Amino acid sequence: MATLTFDTLRQQVRGDVITKDDDGYEQARLVYNAMIDRRPSVIVRAVNAGDVIAAVNFAREGRLDLAIRGGGHSVPGFGTCDGGLVIDLVRMRGVRVNPEKRTARAEGGATWGDFNAATYPFGLATTGGIISTTGVAGLTLGGGIGYLTRGFGLSLDNLVSADVVTADGRFLMASERENEDLFWAIRGGGGNFGVLTSLEFRLHPVKDIYGGPMFFELKHVGMFCAFIATTSKTRLKRWAASRHFRSPHPSPSSPRSVMGIRSSPWWPAGPDRWTRARRRSSRSMTSRRSWPSMSAPCPTPR
């Protein structure tokens, strides 16, 4: 009976339907966090919203647990389940940019690497993840903190609209003008409101930036934190830094025994701003450094 049921599901979707008896199942069930070892009964690799609708209906009618895998980075393993159905959006990774309206629409399985690669040629970006392989949908539904947060808000602050498949199999568009309650819900109202098959974001003029790690001796931690606190209040909101206490990689100028602080400033700016940024950093901090900074001009992270 189970085989017949899964065969019926295969007839309803264009994507892959993978069960425990199929080749590739062991690879298909893996998630980013290797500590999560779960075995769903069936995995649907959707290629469009219609596949998602069919999979949601199948899970509901069969009373199966349902998990949604976007980028697959969920640390607690929300993107998989034991004995249920997983909708894997890995084949839905398209991103379409509208440079005139400064918006971009990403499919539910897109990663931030996919997103930034699509928007970068237009000199546009929005707040995304720190790691490029993180899923756009999952990060956004959780708030979305990234390098551009201070300047442009969270990822969900830049969400313009979303296509949502609800638990009853309906396909709805959610925005400030349509299905407003659902739009409110997916922007921090909780979870399990539906499957996002695409997300539309507001973009901002950001292309090349100035960023990278800088290392300082641990004895200067007080001075460095004071510098960050003051700069965060007085400098442009497009400047951001994260502080990490760690041992740098050993080299002639940074021995393994030295602890350090890593800062990642990000200036969405042109070459003239890179120069000024380097000079400000040098005047404030270089005399205290024991080894060179690796900060430099670079593209928006992707």
C-alpha positions as CSV (number, residue, x, y, z in Angstrom):
1,M,0.0,0.0,0.0
2,A,2.9,2.4,0.9
3,T,4.5,1.8,-2.5
4,L,1.3,2.5,-4.3
5,T,0.7,5.7,-2.3
6,F,4.2,6.9,-3.1
7,D,3.7,6.1,-6.8
8,T,0.6,8.2,-6.7
9,L,2.6,11.1,-5.2
10,R,5.2,10.7,-8.0
11,Q,2.4,11.2,-10.5
12,Q,1.5,14.5,-8.9
13,V,4.9,16.2,-8.8
14,R,7.5,17.0,-11.4
15,G,10.4,16.9,-9.0
16,D,12.0,13.8,-7.3
17,V,10.1,11.6,-4.9
18,I,12.7,9.7,-2.9
19,T,11.9,6.8,-0.5
20,K,14.0,4.5,1.7
21,D,14.0,2.0,-1.1
22,D,15.5,4.4,-3.7
23,D,19.1,4.9,-4.7
24,G,20.3,8.2,-3.3
25,Y,18.1,8.1,-0.2
26,E,21.0,8.1,2.2
27,Q,22.5,11.2,0.6
28,A,19.2,13.0,0.2
29,R,18.3,12.7,3.9
30,L,21.5,14.3,5.1
31,V,21.4,17.8,6.6
32,Y,24.1,20.4,7.4
33,N,24.3,19.4,11.1
34,A,25.8,15.9,11.0
35,M,24.6,15.3,14.6
36,I,21.0,15.2,13.2
37,D,20.5,11.6,12.0
38,R,16.8,11.2,11.0
39,R,15.1,9.0,8.5
40,P,12.0,10.4,6.8
41,S,9.7,8.0,4.9
42,V,9.7,10.2,1.8
43,I,11.6,13.2,0.5
44,V,10.0,15.4,-2.2
45,R,12.5,17.6,-4.1
46,A,10.1,20.1,-5.4
47,V,10.8,22.1,-8.6
48,N,7.8,24.5,-8.3
49,A,4.9,25.6,-6.1
50,G,2.7,23.0,-7.5
51,D,5.0,20.3,-6.2
52,V,4.9,21.9,-2.8
53,I,1.1,22.0,-2.8
54,A,0.9,18.3,-3.7
55,A,3.4,17.3,-1.0
56,V,1.6,19.4,1.7
57,N,-1.7,17.8,0.7
58,F,-0.2,14.3,0.8
59,A,1.3,14.8,4.2
60,R,-1.9,16.2,5.6
61,E,-4.1,13.4,4.2
62,G,-1.7,10.7,5.2
63,R,-1.2,12.3,8.7
64,L,2.5,12.4,8.2
65,D,4.9,14.8,10.1
66,L,6.0,17.5,7.6
67,A,9.4,19.2,7.6
68,I,10.6,21.9,5.2
69,R,14.2,22.1,4.0
70,G,15.3,25.3,2.5
71,G,19.1,25.9,2.7
72,G,19.4,23.0,5.1
73,H,21.3,24.9,7.8
74,S,18.9,24.4,10.7
75,V,21.1,23.6,13.7
76,P,18.3,21.8,15.7
77,G,17.3,19.8,12.6
78,F,13.9,21.4,11.8
79,G,14.5,20.6,8.1
80,T,14.0,16.9,8.5
81,C,12.0,14.4,10.6
82,D,11.7,10.6,11.4
83,G,9.0,8.7,9.5
84,G,7.4,11.8,7.9
85,L,7.7,13.7,4.7
86,V,10.4,16.3,3.9
87,I,9.9,18.9,1.3
88,D,13.3,19.7,0.0
89,L,13.5,23.0,-1.9
90,V,17.1,22.5,-3.1
91,R,16.0,22.5,-6.7
92,M,14.2,25.9,-6.3
93,R,17.1,28.3,-6.0
94,G,16.4,30.9,-8.7
95,V,16.8,34.6,-8.0
96,R,15.3,37.3,-10.2
97,V,16.4,41.0,-9.8
98,N,14.4,44.0,-10.8
99,P,17.1,46.8,-10.8
100,E,14.6,49.5,-11.6
101,K,12.3,48.8,-8.6
102,R,15.4,47.7,-6.5
103,T,13.8,44.4,-5.5
104,A,14.7,40.8,-5.9
105,R,12.6,37.6,-5.7
106,A,14.3,34.4,-4.4
107,E,12.8,30.9,-4.6
108,G,12.4,29.0,-1.3
109,G,15.6,26.9,-1.7
110,A,17.9,29.8,-2.6
111,T,20.9,30.5,-0.4
112,W,22.4,33.9,0.4
113,G,25.3,33.0,-1.9
114,D,22.7,32.6,-4.7
115,F,21.0,35.8,-3.8
116,N,24.2,38.0,-3.5
117,A,25.6,36.6,-6.7
118,A,22.4,37.7,-8.5
119,T,22.2,41.2,-7.0
120,Y,25.9,42.1,-7.1
121,P,26.2,42.9,-10.8
122,F,23.5,45.5,-10.3
123,G,25.3,47.1,-7.3
124,L,22.5,46.1,-5.0
125,A,22.1,44.0,-1.8
126,T,20.0,43.5,1.2
127,T,20.7,42.2,4.7
128,G,21.6,38.5,4.4
129,G,23.4,35.8,6.4
130,I,27.0,35.8,7.5
131,I,27.5,32.4,5.9
132,S,26.7,32.2,2.1
133,T,25.3,28.7,2.2
134,T,22.6,29.6,4.7
135,G,19.1,29.5,3.2
136,V,17.3,32.8,2.4
137,A,13.9,31.6,3.7
138,G,15.1,30.1,6.9
139,L,17.2,33.0,8.0
140,T,14.5,35.5,7.1
141,L,11.8,33.7,9.0
142,G,14.1,33.7,12.0
143,G,14.8,37.5,11.8
144,G,17.9,37.6,9.7
145,I,21.0,39.2,11.2
146,G,23.9,39.9,8.9
147,Y,26.7,42.4,8.0
148,L,24.3,45.0,6.7
149,T,21.8,44.9,9.6
150,R,22.9,48.2,11.2
151,G,22.3,50.1,7.9
152,F,19.3,48.4,6.5
153,G,17.6,46.4,9.4
154,L,17.0,42.7,9.6
155,S,16.3,40.5,6.6
156,L,12.6,40.3,7.5
157,D,12.5,44.2,7.7
158,N,13.4,44.1,4.0
159,L,10.8,41.4,3.1
160,V,8.3,43.0,0.7
161,S,6.1,39.9,-0.1
162,A,6.1,36.1,-0.1
163,D,4.3,33.3,-1.8
164,V,3.0,30.9,0.8
165,V,1.5,27.4,0.6
166,T,-0.6,26.9,3.7
167,A,-1.4,23.7,5.6
168,D,-4.7,23.3,3.7
169,G,-2.9,23.4,0.4
170,R,-3.8,26.9,-0.6
171,F,-1.4,29.2,-2.5
172,L,-1.4,32.7,-1.1
173,M,0.5,35.9,-1.6
174,A,1.3,37.7,1.6
175,S,2.3,41.4,1.8
176,E,1.3,44.6,3.5
177,R,-1.6,44.9,1.0
178,E,-2.7,41.3,0.7
179,N,-3.2,38.7,3.4
180,E,-1.8,41.1,5.9
181,D,-2.3,38.9,8.9
182,L,-0.2,36.1,7.2
183,F,2.5,38.6,6.3
184,W,2.6,39.7,9.9
185,A,2.8,36.1,11.1
186,I,5.8,35.1,8.9
187,R,7.7,38.1,10.0
188,G,8.2,37.0,13.6
189,G,4.7,35.8,14.6
190,G,5.9,32.3,15.3
191,G,6.2,29.2,13.1
192,N,4.3,26.6,11.0
193,F,2.2,29.1,9.1
194,G,3.1,27.6,5.7
195,V,5.8,26.9,3.2
196,L,7.4,29.9,1.5
197,T,8.0,29.1,-2.1
198,S,9.4,32.6,-3.0
199,L,10.3,35.7,-1.1
200,E,10.6,39.3,-2.5
201,F,13.1,41.7,-0.9
202,R,13.8,45.4,-1.0
203,L,17.4,46.1,-2.2
204,H,19.8,48.9,-1.4
205,P,22.8,50.4,-3.3
206,V,25.7,48.2,-2.0
207,K,28.4,46.6,-4.1
208,D,32.0,46.6,-3.1
209,I,32.8,46.9,0.6
210,Y,35.8,47.2,2.9
211,G,36.1,44.4,5.4
212,G,38.0,41.5,6.9
213,P,39.6,40.4,10.1
214,M,42.0,42.5,12.2
215,F,43.9,40.9,15.1
216,F,45.1,42.6,18.3
217,E,46.8,41.4,21.4
218,L,44.5,40.3,24.2
219,K,46.0,42.8,26.6
220,H,44.4,45.6,24.5
221,V,40.9,44.1,24.8
222,G,39.6,47.0,27.0
223,M,40.8,49.7,24.6
224,F,39.5,47.8,21.6
225,C,36.0,47.3,23.0
226,A,35.9,51.0,24.0
227,F,36.8,51.8,20.4
228,I,34.0,49.6,19.0
229,A,31.5,51.1,21.4
230,T,32.3,54.7,20.6
231,T,32.6,54.0,16.8
232,S,29.2,52.2,16.8
233,K,27.5,55.3,18.1
234,T,29.3,58.0,16.1
235,R,30.1,56.4,12.7
236,L,27.8,55.6,9.9
237,K,25.1,53.0,10.5
238,R,26.6,51.1,7.6
239,W,29.6,50.2,9.7
240,A,29.5,46.9,11.6
241,A,31.9,44.9,13.6
242,S,31.8,41.5,15.4
243,R,34.3,40.6,18.1
244,H,35.8,37.1,18.5
245,F,38.2,35.9,21.0
246,R,40.4,33.3,19.4
247,S,44.0,32.1,18.6
248,P,45.1,33.3,15.2
249,H,46.7,30.9,12.8
250,P,50.5,30.6,13.5
251,S,52.8,32.7,11.4
252,P,56.1,34.5,12.0
253,S,54.2,37.6,13.0
254,S,51.4,36.0,15.0
255,P,52.6,33.0,17.2
256,R,50.2,30.4,18.3
257,S,50.6,31.4,21.9
258,V,49.1,34.8,21.4
259,M,45.3,35.3,21.9
260,G,43.6,37.8,19.7
261,I,40.4,39.7,18.9
262,R,38.9,39.6,15.5
263,S,36.9,42.5,14.1
264,S,35.0,42.5,10.8
265,P,34.2,46.1,9.7
266,W,32.1,46.4,6.6
267,W,32.0,49.7,4.8
268,P,29.6,49.7,1.8
269,A,31.7,52.2,-0.1
270,G,33.9,53.1,-3.0
271,P,37.7,53.3,-3.2
272,D,37.9,56.8,-1.6
273,R,36.0,55.5,1.4
274,W,38.3,52.4,1.7
275,T,41.3,54.8,1.9
276,R,39.6,56.9,4.6
277,A,38.5,53.8,6.5
278,R,42.0,52.4,6.5
279,R,43.4,55.7,7.7
280,R,40.9,56.0,10.6
281,S,41.5,52.4,11.6
282,S,45.3,53.0,11.5
283,R,45.2,56.2,13.5
284,S,43.0,54.6,16.2
285,M,44.4,51.1,16.4
286,T,47.5,50.3,14.4
287,S,50.0,51.4,17.0
288,R,48.6,48.7,19.3
289,R,48.6,45.9,16.7
290,S,51.2,43.1,16.7
291,W,50.6,41.8,13.2
292,P,49.0,43.1,9.9
293,S,45.3,43.5,9.3
294,M,43.7,41.4,6.6
295,S,41.0,43.9,5.9
296,A,40.7,44.9,2.3
297,P,38.3,46.0,-0.5
298,C,36.1,43.1,-1.5
299,P,32.8,42.3,-3.1
300,T,29.6,41.9,-1.0
301,P,29.9,38.5,0.8
302,R,28.7,35.6,-1.3
